[in-house]
Amino acid sequence: MDPLAYILLGLVAGIAGGMFGIGGGTILIPALVYLFGMTQHQAQGTTLAIMVLPIGLLAALRYYHAGHVKLGIAGFICLGFFIGGLIGAELIQKVPDLVLKRAFGAFLLLVALRMIFAK
């Protein structure tokens, strides 16, 4: 395990998160699977562990000070995400890794195509 490589990955994901609101699903999970050899389940679980409060705090404060955060909406989404994360983590445990990897890739592809071709 090379801590510097993980720190650099976190830095890249953090910059992308601060710039585009992405990081976990689009950078961290693929990097942990393809560059660091984790299984899809390990990558997703590790990424969820990364998203604990302090990680996004400074970026969120910057957006808040610029007037780009709707706290009420964020609070409701956070509550749903908190409960939904537990439900999703429970449901996915029995899914084979290859099936999960392909479903995740298909999801990213659909999102990418929609963003590229939407008006």
C-alpha positions in Angstrom: 0.0 0.0 0.0 1.4 3.3 -1.1 -0.1 6.1 1.0 1.1 8.8 -1.4 -0.7 7.2 -4.3 -3.9 7.2 -2.3 -3.4 10.8 -1.2 -2.8 11.8 -4.9 -6.0 9.9 -5.9 -7.9 11.8 -3.2 -6.4 15.1 -4.4 -7.6 14.4 -8.0 -11.0 13.3 -6.8 -11.3 16.3 -4.4 -10.4 18.8 -7.2 -12.9 17.2 -9.5 -15.5 17.2 -6.7 -14.9 20.9 -6.0 -15.0 21.8 -9.7 -17.7 19.5 -11.0 -19.5 18.0 -8.0 -18.1 14.6 -9.0 -15.4 12.3 -7.5 -16.7 9.2 -5.8 -18.5 7.4 -8.5 -16.7 8.8 -11.5 -13.1 9.0 -10.3 -12.5 7.0 -7.1 -14.4 3.8 -7.9 -12.9 3.3 -11.4 -9.4 4.2 -10.1 -9.7 1.9 -7.1 -10.8 -1.0 -9.3 -8.5 -0.5 -12.3 -5.4 1.2 -10.8 -5.4 -0.3 -7.3 -6.9 -3.7 -7.9 -9.9 -3.6 -5.6 -13.1 -5.5 -6.3 -16.1 -3.4 -7.3 -17.6 -4.0 -3.8 -14.4 -2.9 -2.1 -14.2 0.2 -4.2 -17.8 1.2 -3.6 -17.5 0.5 0.2 -14.2 2.4 0.5 -15.6 5.4 -1.5 -18.7 5.5 0.8 -16.3 5.5 3.8 -14.4 8.4 2.2 -17.5 10.6 1.9 -17.9 11.0 5.7 -18.5 14.6 6.8 -15.0 16.2 6.9 -14.1 15.4 3.3 -16.6 17.7 1.6 -16.8 20.3 4.3 -14.3 22.8 2.9 -15.7 22.6 -0.7 -19.2 22.9 0.6 -18.3 25.9 2.7 -16.8 27.6 -0.4 -20.0 27.0 -2.4 -22.1 28.2 0.6 -20.2 31.4 0.9 -20.7 32.0 -2.8 -24.5 31.5 -2.3 -24.7 28.2 -4.2 -25.9 25.9 -1.4 -29.6 25.4 -0.5 -29.2 24.1 3.0 -32.8 23.0 3.5 -32.7 20.9 0.4 -29.2 19.5 1.2 -30.5 18.5 4.7 -33.4 16.5 3.2 -31.2 14.9 0.6 -28.6 14.0 3.3 -31.3 12.3 5.4 -32.4 10.3 2.4 -28.9 9.5 1.4 -28.1 8.4 4.9 -31.0 5.9 5.0 -30.7 5.0 1.3 -27.0 4.3 1.6 -27.8 1.7 4.3 -30.5 0.1 2.2 -28.4 0.1 -1.0 -25.4 -1.4 0.9 -27.6 -4.2 2.3 -29.2 -5.0 -1.1 -26.0 -5.1 -3.1 -24.0 -7.6 -0.9 -25.2 -10.7 -2.6 -24.8 -9.3 -6.2 -21.8 -10.9 -8.0 -18.9 -8.5 -8.5 -18.9 -8.8 -12.3 -22.6 -8.0 -12.4 -22.1 -5.0 -10.2 -19.2 -3.8 -12.2 -21.2 -4.0 -15.5 -24.3 -2.3 -13.9 -22.1 0.5 -12.6 -20.4 0.9 -16.0 -23.8 1.0 -17.8 -25.0 3.6 -15.3 -22.0 5.8 -16.0 -22.4 5.4 -19.7 -26.1 6.3 -19.6 -25.3 9.4 -17.6 -22.5 10.4 -19.9 -24.6 10.0 -23.0 -27.4 12.0 -21.5 -25.0 14.8 -20.5 -23.3 14.8 -23.9 -26.4 14.8 -26.1 -29.0 16.6 -24.0 -30.0 20.0 -25.1 
